[in-house]
């Protein structure tokens, strides 16, 4: 009887370690498509850029002229794609864009 209890307990513990819990695919951040970036032009105001791209994920009081749009997706707990787009403004107008979009259009 004692052997059966020990064997059952051992199988239960071993069985739990064989299966890992389901991990959701989690997109995080601001997805910016190439079509959206094509609408942004040097010289646009912050309000115009925000209308096209949405609110940046980061802008700090110490450097309000630097905006960062960051996006990443993960599958099964592993990062699959990462996108980083950096916008610099000077005197309220867009001065430069650095980074590339992951996809052309969100509908494709």
C-alpha positions, -999 to 999 in steps of 0.1 A, spaced: 0 0 0 28 24 9 45 16 -24 14 26 -43 11 59 -25 48 68 -31 45 57 -68 13 78 -73 28 108 -55 60 105 -76 40 103 -109 20 133 -100 51 154 -92 68 142 -124 37 149 -145 35 185 -133 70 192 -144 65 178 -179 38 204 -187 45 241 -187 17 266 -184 3 283 -214 20 316 -222 0 342 -241 14 361 -271 17 396 -257 22 426 -280 34 457 -261 39 493 -270 30 514 -301 29 496 -334 39 520 -361 34 508 -397 54 519 -427 22 535 -441 19 556 -409 56 567 -412 50 577 -448 25 602 -436 49 619 -412 71 647 -427 100 667 -414 87 700 -401 54 687 -388 43 699 -354 41 676 -324 3 677 -325 3 666 -362 28 637 -355 8 626 -325 -24 626 -347 -7 602 -372 13 580 -349 -5 582 -316 9 591 -282 46 581 -279 54 555 -253 80 577 -238 87 614 -236 104 628 -206 102 662 -189 140 664 -192 139 660 -230 104 668 -243 118 670 -278 127 633 -279 98 609 -286 102 571 -286 77 546 -302 86 511 -290 68 479 -299 76 442 -292 58 409 -295 65 377 -277 54 341 -283 57 315 -256 76 339 -234 103 347 -260 106 381 -277 100 376 -314 100 411 -329 111 445 -317 106 479 -332 120 512 -321 113 545 -338 129 577 -324 117 612 -333 135 644 -325 119 678 -325 134 712 -324 114 744 -317 82 723 -319 88 709 -353 99 674 -363 136 674 -371 145 637 -376 131 602 -377 153 571 -369 141 535 -371 121 514 -394 86 499 -392 81 461 -388 51 459 -412 38 479 -442 1 479 -433 -17 466 -403 -45 451 -425 -21 427 -443 
